[in-house]
């Protein structure tokens, strides 16, 4: 993968992650937890690129074993960028 392709992919990940977090925050008050899922996947897309997000996700996984177990279960079915984020944020 060339440097231009890598930087474009990084931009797409950051943009998509940011959009997911913003729309997740908007949808968060709904009774169906769609907003929470959007926030989680958005943060996982952003985590490989931002250390503060990695630290926040790691802290969440330490506090909530259910979240940690859920991420471990879905890790093998996720795209590589999400898998990397799950591995980087392991408690």
N, C-alpha and C positions, 0 to 999 in steps of 0.2 A: 504494500500500500504506500503510495507516494505521500509526500508531506502535504500537498494540497488536499488530497482525499482525506487524510487523517484530520486536518484542521477543519474541513467541511463537516466531517462526521462529529467532531467535538462540538462544533457550533450547533448542529442539529440536535445532539443530545442535550445540550444546555438549554436550547430554545424549547424543546419538547418537555423537558423536566420542569422548566419554569411555568410553561402554560398549564401543565398538569397540576402543579401546586396551586396556582392562582384559581383555576376552575374548581379544584378540590375544596379550596377554602370557601368559594361561593356556594358550592353544593353541600358543604358540611352540615348545615342545620337540617337537611332533609332526614326523614325517618329511615330511609334506606341508606346504608353506609357507603354509597358510591363515592362521596366526597373524600372519605377517609382512605379508600383504596387509591383514588387519584393522587392524593397527597403522598401516600406511601411510595407509589411507583415513581412519582415525580422526584421525590427526595433520593430514591435509589438511582435514578438517572443522573442526578446532580452530584451524588456522593463521590464518584471517582475523581471529580475535578475540584472539589472544595473541601478542605480539611475541617472547617467548622461543621459542615453538614455530616461528615463522617463521624465526628465526635458526638453530635446530637443523636444520630441513628444508633451508634454504639451504646450510648447511655440509655436510650429507649429499650434496646434489646437486653441490656443488663437488668433493667427494672421490670421488664415484662417477659417472662419465659415463654408465654404463649406466642408473642410476636416473634421471638427468636426461633422457636420451633417451627412456626409457620414459614418463615423465610428459609430455614434449612430444608424444609420439605419441598418447596417450589423451586429451589435453586437450580436443580438439574434441568428444569423445563424452561428456564428463562434465557433471554438472549445474553451473549457474552458480556455486554456492559453491565447488565443487572447482576450477573453471576459475580463479576469482579467486585461490584459494590457490596454484595452480600458477604463476600470473603474479606474485604477490607474492613467491614464494620463488625466483624465477629467479636463478641465480648471476650 
